[in-house]
Amino acid sequence: MAESDAEAQRQRALARHWRASLRLTAALLVLWFAVVIVAAIYARALSNFSVLGIPLSFYIFAQGAPLLFLAIIGVYARHMNRADRRFAKKHPRSA
Protein backbone atom coordinates (compact mmCIF):
# COMPACT_ATOMS: atom_id res chain seq x y z
CA MET A 1 0.00 0.00 0.00
CA ALA A 2 2.78 2.43 0.90
CA GLU A 3 4.52 1.68 -2.37
CA SER A 4 1.41 2.58 -4.37
CA ASP A 5 1.05 5.82 -2.35
CA ALA A 6 4.65 6.69 -3.14
CA GLU A 7 4.07 5.94 -6.82
CA ALA A 8 0.87 8.01 -6.83
CA GLN A 9 2.73 10.90 -5.20
CA ARG A 10 5.51 10.56 -7.78
CA GLN A 11 2.95 10.63 -10.60
CA ARG A 12 1.34 13.80 -9.20
CA ALA A 13 4.78 15.42 -8.91
CA LEU A 14 5.57 14.38 -12.47
CA ALA A 15 2.30 15.96 -13.64
CA ARG A 16 3.21 19.22 -11.83
CA HIS A 17 6.67 19.09 -13.39
CA TRP A 18 5.14 18.63 -16.84
CA ARG A 19 2.69 21.55 -16.35
CA ALA A 20 5.57 23.80 -15.25
CA SER A 21 7.51 22.76 -18.34
CA LEU A 22 4.54 23.58 -20.57
CA ARG A 23 4.06 26.99 -18.90
CA LEU A 24 7.73 27.85 -19.42
CA THR A 25 7.59 26.71 -23.05
CA ALA A 26 4.43 28.74 -23.68
CA ALA A 27 5.90 31.87 -22.07
CA LEU A 28 9.10 31.64 -24.10
CA LEU A 29 7.15 31.01 -27.32
CA VAL A 30 5.02 34.10 -26.63
CA LEU A 31 8.21 36.11 -26.11
CA TRP A 32 9.69 34.75 -29.35
CA PHE A 33 6.47 35.48 -31.26
CA ALA A 34 6.24 38.99 -29.81
CA VAL A 35 9.79 39.81 -30.85
CA VAL A 36 9.24 38.61 -34.40
CA ILE A 37 5.85 40.29 -34.83
CA VAL A 38 6.76 43.59 -33.16
CA ALA A 39 9.97 43.88 -35.14
CA ALA A 40 8.11 43.08 -38.37
CA ILE A 41 5.32 45.57 -37.62
CA TYR A 42 7.75 48.38 -36.89
CA ALA A 43 10.31 47.45 -39.57
CA ARG A 44 9.38 50.33 -41.86
CA ALA A 45 9.55 52.86 -39.02
CA LEU A 46 12.85 51.41 -37.82
CA SER A 47 14.31 51.74 -41.34
CA ASN A 48 14.58 55.49 -40.78
CA PHE A 49 17.29 54.88 -38.17
CA SER A 50 20.64 53.35 -38.91
CA VAL A 51 23.43 51.67 -36.98
CA LEU A 52 26.85 51.96 -38.63
CA GLY A 53 25.11 52.75 -41.92
CA ILE A 54 22.83 49.71 -41.73
CA PRO A 55 19.06 50.23 -41.36
CA LEU A 56 17.99 49.44 -37.78
CA SER A 57 15.23 47.07 -38.93
CA PHE A 58 17.75 44.93 -40.81
CA TYR A 59 20.15 45.05 -37.87
CA ILE A 60 17.44 43.89 -35.46
CA PHE A 61 16.42 40.98 -37.68
CA ALA A 62 19.96 40.01 -38.66
CA GLN A 63 21.70 40.48 -35.33
CA GLY A 64 19.34 41.17 -32.45
CA ALA A 65 16.68 38.53 -33.04
CA PRO A 66 19.09 35.57 -33.32
CA LEU A 67 20.85 36.68 -30.14
CA LEU A 68 17.52 36.91 -28.35
CA PHE A 69 16.56 33.46 -29.64
CA LEU A 70 19.82 32.04 -28.28
CA ALA A 71 19.07 33.68 -24.94
CA ILE A 72 15.60 32.11 -24.94
CA ILE A 73 17.13 28.69 -25.59
CA GLY A 74 19.64 29.26 -22.78
CA VAL A 75 16.90 30.27 -20.34
CA TYR A 76 14.87 27.19 -21.28
CA ALA A 77 17.82 24.81 -20.92
CA ARG A 78 18.92 26.27 -17.58
CA HIS A 79 15.43 26.27 -16.11
CA MET A 80 14.63 22.74 -17.27
CA ASN A 81 17.96 21.36 -16.00
CA ARG A 82 17.23 22.82 -12.57
CA ALA A 83 13.65 21.54 -12.58
CA ASP A 84 14.76 18.06 -13.68
CA ARG A 85 17.41 17.89 -10.95
CA ARG A 86 14.92 19.03 -8.29
CA PHE A 87 12.39 16.44 -9.45
CA ALA A 88 14.99 13.65 -9.54
CA LYS A 89 16.24 14.57 -6.06
CA LYS A 90 12.76 14.64 -4.50
CA HIS A 91 11.40 11.64 -6.39
CA PRO A 92 14.19 9.20 -7.22
CA ARG A 93 13.23 6.31 -9.44
CA SER A 94 13.06 3.14 -7.38
CA ALA A 95 15.29 0.32 -8.61
Helices and strands as residue ranges (DSSP letters): H 2-41, H 43-46, E 50-51, E 54-55, H 56-59, I 60-64, H 65-90
